[in-house]
Amino acid sequence: MSKHQVPNKLSQLAFEFFYWFSRFEFCLKENGYLKSEKAGDRAEPGWGAFVGAFAQKYELCAIACELLAAPPDRQVVGANKSLDWRPLRFDSCGSDLEKVVLSVKTVRNNLFHGGKHGAAGWDDPQRTHSLITLSYKVLENLVELADFRADYERRY
């Protein structure tokens, strides 16, 4: 779907999701969940550290179950450098929280990095709307889990 075909409502929803996703990553860094704690390394959000800290406490909500029941596909390199799409797999995930985080991050990556042609569902505005909405609501749930509300909504 080209830009002029994207409904305004979907464009606004995507913007809101990007905004709140980036705020969540700010919260991760602000609260010490870093990809690396080594002095001099880039300050990157530590999703793995977050999952490690909260996996035992996390309980799947109905929204997360809905996202996991119909997760996004992931773009992969195919034969002869072609770009293909494969169902998101959770084989390496050790917890429900890790599955949910992987799903939300994949929705963000698929939106941000483009390349939706040929992907079942990404040319379907209703499916895209659903994935973004579910992912946003899951982020809200994670904000509550980690008690990030003050940082998440802080003005800067």
ChimeraX attribute file (.defattr): number of C-alpha atoms within 10 A of each C-alpha:
attribute: neighborCount
match mode: 1-to-1
recipient: residues
	/A:1	11
	/A:2	8
	/A:3	8
	/A:4	7
	/A:5	9
	/A:6	13
	/A:7	11
	/A:8	11
	/A:9	10
	/A:10	16
	/A:11	13
	/A:12	11
	/A:13	17
	/A:14	19
	/A:15	12
	/A:16	15
	/A:17	21
	/A:18	17
	/A:19	11
	/A:20	16
	/A:21	20
	/A:22	15
	/A:23	18
	/A:24	22
	/A:25	18
	/A:26	16
	/A:27	23
	/A:28	24
	/A:29	17
	/A:30	14
	/A:31	14
	/A:32	14
	/A:33	23
	/A:34	20
	/A:35	18
	/A:36	15
	/A:37	13
	/A:38	9
	/A:39	7
	/A:40	7
	/A:41	9
	/A:42	11
	/A:43	14
	/A:44	15
	/A:45	22
	/A:46	18
	/A:47	19
	/A:48	13
	/A:49	16
	/A:50	21
	/A:51	21
	/A:52	15
	/A:53	13
	/A:54	16
	/A:55	15
	/A:56	11
	/A:57	10
	/A:58	17
	/A:59	13
	/A:60	14
	/A:61	10
	/A:62	11
	/A:63	16
	/A:64	24
	/A:65	15
	/A:66	14
	/A:67	22
	/A:68	20
	/A:69	9
	/A:70	14
	/A:71	23
	/A:72	28
	/A:73	20
	/A:74	17
	/A:75	18
	/A:76	12
	/A:77	11
	/A:78	10
	/A:79	8
	/A:80	6
	/A:81	8
	/A:82	8
	/A:83	14
	/A:84	16
	/A:85	17
	/A:86	13
	/A:87	11
	/A:88	17
	/A:89	14
	/A:90	15
	/A:91	7
	/A:92	8
	/A:93	13
	/A:94	12
	/A:95	15
	/A:96	19
	/A:97	22
	/A:98	21
	/A:99	22
	/A:100	24
	/A:101	21
	/A:102	20
	/A:103	26
	/A:104	26
	/A:105	16
	/A:106	19
	/A:107	22
	/A:108	21
	/A:109	13
	/A:110	17
	/A:111	17
	/A:112	11
	/A:113	8
	/A:114	9
	/A:115	13
	/A:116	16
	/A:117	14
	/A:118	11
	/A:119	17
	/A:120	13
	/A:121	15
	/A:122	21
	/A:123	16
	/A:124	12
	/A:125	15
	/A:126	12
	/A:127	15
	/A:128	19
	/A:129	17
	/A:130	14
	/A:131	22
	/A:132	23
	/A:133	19
	/A:134	22
	/A:135	26
	/A:136	23
	/A:137	16
	/A:138	23
	/A:139	21
	/A:140	17
	/A:141	18
	/A:142	20
	/A:143	18
	/A:144	11
	/A:145	14
	/A:146	16
	/A:147	12
	/A:148	19
	/A:149	15
	/A:150	10
	/A:151	17
	/A:152	20
	/A:153	12
	/A:154	10
	/A:155	6
	/A:156	4
